Amino acid sequence: GEIDQPSADGLKEAMFYEQHDGVMIKCTLEPRECIVNDWERGYCGARENRGGKYYSMVYAQPCTVYVEPIEREHFYHVHPGKQFFGIGTAGCNLGCKFCETWHISQARPEETKVQNLSPGDAVREAVAKDCRVLAFTYNDPVVCYEYTLETARLAKEAGLTTLCHTAGHIYTEPLKEILKYMDAVNVDLKGFTDEYYLDMCGIDMKQVLISLETIRQEKVMLEITNLVVTDHNDSRQDIANMTAWIKQNLGSDVPLHFSRFFPNYQLTDVLATPLETLDMAYDIARSNGLDFVYVGNVPGHERESTYCPKCKAKLIHRNGEEVNILELGENGHCIKCGQAIPGIWN
C-alpha cells in the first residue's frame, strides 16, 4: 500500500559518496559530482545529506511497478514475446527536454505515490506474476542505485533474467558493480554531439560512451536506443558518426533501435519524426556495417522484425506487441543457415 516517505532511520545509506568539508558531502556515483550540504539533495532529488551521511530517498520506494511485454523496453534480443516485471522510482540524473516519463523522472519522491516494495518482495512479486524477467526502468536506475543493486542480486539468486534501461551517465566503478548482476542493458544514446547532450539533456556525452564500452567489455548483452528528434539530432552526419563509432568501438552485432519521437514534455512544438528520417537512419546504420538495426515506435514497420544478417531470413516477426518466432533456433541461431544471433534466447 501507499505510505509516507520514511524518516532517516528507515532510509538506506547511499553508496559512492565522500565526506567533503565537515558536513558537506560529494557524490561520486556519476560525473555531476554534486556537492551537497546538510539537509540538501543532489540534482537527482533522490539522495539527501543528513548530518554528513548521504541517504537514498527511494530505496524500496518505487512509484511505478508494471508487468509489460519486453519489446516495449526495446529489448529485441532478450526473451522475445515474454513479459517483464518493471520497477521505477522518482528522480533522474538527466533533464531531457523530451522525456516520456517526466512526471516521475523529474519529480521528487514525495511528489509521487510510492509503494513499499523491498528487494525481496519485488523478486517474490515478479515470480508470483509468472515473470522470469525483472527490469529496472521508467526512470534511470542510476538514481535508485542501491535498490537496483540489491534487487538485481536477489533476482539473480532466484534465477531471473535482469535488465536495466539507462542513459549510462554513471562512473565506471559503480557501473561494473551493478553489471555483475545484469544480464542485459539497453542504453539510451541520446545523440552524438556534446552540444546536443548539453542542450537537450543537461549532461556531457563522454561518460555515456565510456559506459557503452564498459558494458561490452564486461560481456553483458547490450542494446542501444536512439530517439530521433526532428531537426535536433537527425542529421545524416550525426547518424553516420554515431553508427560508425558503434561499429568501431562496440562491434557490428549490437542491436540499435532508432525510436520515433512524439511531441512531449518541453518539446511539444517539435514535429513527430517523419518515417523517411527513420528509414534514412536505418540505411546509414546498415551501410556502416551494423547487423541488427530496428525502427521503433512505429507498430507494423517491417524493420521491427529481426532478420538473419547472413541469409536475410526473417527470424522474429514483430507487429507492435505481436511477436512470432519464425526461423530462430532455441539456442539462438538461424535455422536456415546456422548463423549465430547474439542474445538471451532460452
HUPE-V296984 format. One record per residue. N is the residue number from 1. RES is the residue in one small letter. SS is DSSP state (@ for helix, = for strand, . for the rest). Layout:
N;RES;SS
N;RES;SS
This chain:
1;g;.
2;e;=
3;i;.
4;d;.
5;q;.
6;p;.
7;s;.
8;a;@
9;d;@
10;g;@
11;l;.
12;k;=
13;e;=
14;a;.
15;m;.
16;f;.
17;y;=
18;e;=
19;q;=
20;h;.
21;d;.
22;g;.
23;v;.
24;m;.
25;i;=
26;k;=
27;c;=
28;t;.
29;l;.
30;e;.
31;p;.
32;r;.
33;e;.
34;c;.
35;i;=
36;v;=
37;n;.
38;d;.
39;w;.
40;e;.
41;r;=
42;g;.
43;y;.
44;c;.
45;g;.
46;a;.
47;r;=
48;e;=
49;n;=
50;r;=
51;g;.
52;g;.
53;k;=
54;y;=
55;y;=
56;s;=
57;m;.
58;v;.
59;y;.
60;a;.
61;q;.
62;p;.
63;c;.
64;t;=
65;v;=
66;y;=
67;v;=
68;e;=
69;p;=
70;i;@
71;e;@
72;r;@
73;e;@
74;h;.
75;f;.
76;y;.
77;h;.
78;v;=
79;h;.
80;p;.
81;g;.
82;k;.
83;q;=
84;f;=
85;f;=
86;g;=
87;i;=
88;g;=
89;t;.
90;a;.
91;g;.
92;c;.
93;n;.
94;l;.
95;g;.
96;c;.
97;k;.
98;f;.
99;c;.
100;e;.
101;t;.
102;w;@
103;h;@
104;i;@
105;s;@
106;q;.
107;a;.
108;r;.
109;p;@
110;e;@
111;e;@
112;t;.
113;k;.
114;v;.
115;q;=
116;n;.
117;l;.
118;s;.
119;p;@
120;g;@
121;d;@
122;a;@
123;v;@
124;r;@
125;e;@
126;a;@
127;v;@
128;a;@
129;k;.
130;d;.
131;c;.
132;r;.
133;v;=
134;l;=
135;a;=
136;f;=
137;t;.
138;y;.
139;n;.
140;d;.
141;p;.
142;v;.
143;v;.
144;c;.
145;y;@
146;e;@
147;y;@
148;t;@
149;l;@
150;e;@
151;t;@
152;a;@
153;r;@
154;l;@
155;a;@
156;k;@
157;e;@
158;a;.
159;g;.
160;l;.
161;t;=
162;t;=
163;l;=
164;c;=
165;h;=
166;t;=
167;a;.
168;g;.
169;h;.
170;i;.
171;y;.
172;t;@
173;e;@
174;p;@
175;l;@
176;k;@
177;e;@
178;i;@
179;l;@
180;k;.
181;y;.
182;m;.
183;d;.
184;a;=
185;v;=
186;n;=
187;v;=
188;d;=
189;l;.
190;k;.
191;g;.
192;f;.
193;t;.
194;d;@
195;e;@
196;y;@
197;y;@
198;l;@
199;d;@
200;m;@
201;c;@
202;g;.
203;i;.
204;d;.
205;m;.
206;k;@
207;q;@
208;v;@
209;l;@
210;i;@
211;s;@
212;l;@
213;e;@
214;t;@
215;i;@
216;r;@
217;q;@
218;e;.
219;k;.
220;v;.
221;m;=
222;l;=
223;e;=
224;i;=
225;t;=
226;n;=
227;l;=
228;v;=
229;v;.
230;t;.
231;d;.
232;h;.
233;n;.
234;d;.
235;s;.
236;r;@
237;q;@
238;d;@
239;i;@
240;a;@
241;n;@
242;m;@
243;t;@
244;a;@
245;w;@
246;i;@
247;k;@
248;q;@
249;n;@
250;l;.
251;g;.
252;s;.
253;d;.
254;v;.
255;p;=
256;l;=
257;h;=
258;f;=
259;s;=
260;r;=
261;f;.
262;f;.
263;p;.
264;n;.
265;y;.
266;q;.
267;l;.
268;t;.
269;d;.
270;v;.
271;l;.
272;a;.
273;t;.
274;p;.
275;l;@
276;e;@
277;t;@
278;l;@
279;d;@
280;m;@
281;a;@
282;y;@
283;d;@
284;i;@
285;a;@
286;r;@
287;s;@
288;n;.
289;g;.
290;l;.
291;d;.
292;f;.
293;v;=
294;y;=
295;v;=
296;g;=
297;n;.
298;v;.
299;p;.
300;g;.
301;h;.
302;e;@
303;r;@
304;e;@
305;s;.
306;t;=
307;y;=
308;c;.
309;p;.
310;k;.
311;c;.
312;k;.
313;a;.
314;k;=
315;l;=
316;i;=
317;h;=
318;r;=
319;n;=
320;g;.
321;e;.
322;e;=
323;v;=
324;n;=
325;i;=
326;l;.
327;e;.
328;l;=
329;g;.
330;e;.
331;n;.
332;g;.
333;h;=
334;c;=
335;i;.
336;k;.
337;c;.
338;g;.
339;q;.
340;a;=
341;i;.
342;p;.
343;g;.
344;i;=
345;w;.
346;n;.
